Amino acid sequence: MAARGSSRLLLDTLEELLAELPSRLRGSRERLSEGAVSALRGLADELSLVTRDDLDELELRVAQLEHRLRLLEDGPRDLPPAA
């Protein structure tokens, strides 16, 4: 039971640190060494975290798919009816 409590505390602490990480990094990117940035990227990869670029690319792809779906749902407008 004590092991569960300490592991939950560890998970809570880790979640809190990860939640604070973006705000801490925004103002201090210039101060971080390449090694630190590389280590953070490695950690993000290991934890399967999504990068901002990945999220932006996915949002663009979803928007394109939604647009294409709307075009298909609306059907052709400029074509005359088939005889």
N, C-alpha and C positions, 0 to 999 in steps of 0.2 A: 504494500500500500504506500509506503514511504517512497519507493522507487517510482511509482506512478505519479505521485505528487511532485517529485523533483523533476521528472521528465516533462510533466505538464508546465512546470515553472520555466524549464529550459525552452520549451516550445513557445510559450508566451513571450519570453524575453527575446527570442529570435524573431518572432513576428513583429514585435515592437521595433527592434533594430532595423528590420527590413522596411518597415513602414516609414521610418525616419530617414532612411538612406537617400532617397531622391532629393529631399529638401536640403539635406546637408551637403550634397554634391553640387547642387545648382550654383551656389556662390563660391565654391572652392575648386572648380575644375582645373583652373590654372595652377593651383598649388599641388595638385596630385602628381606624383611621378608616374612615368609610363608603367613602371612595375606595379604600382597600386591599381592603376586603371586596368591593366592586364589581369591582375588577380581578381578584381571585381567582375570583369567580364567572364572569367573562368567560373567564378562562383555562380553568376547568373545562368551560365550555360548548364552547370551541374544541377541547379535547382529548376531548370527548364523555365526560367522567367522570360517573358517576351520583352523585346527592346521596343523603344518608341518607333524606330524605323519599321520594324516588323508590323507593329500595330497600324501605323499609317498606311503601309502597303496593303494590308488586309482590308482596311476601311475603304481604300480606293477600289479594290477588287470587288467588294460587296456592292459599292455604289454602281460600278459598271454592270454587274449582274442584275441589279434592281432596274437599271435603265433599260437593259436589253429585255428583261421580262415585261416591263411596261410596254415596250414597242411591240412585243409579241401579243400581249393581251389586247392592245388597241387595234391590231391588225393593220393591213395596208389601207392607206387613206387616199393616195393619189392615183391608184389604179382604177380604171373603169371596170364595172362589173363584167364578169365572164359571160360570153354569149352561149 
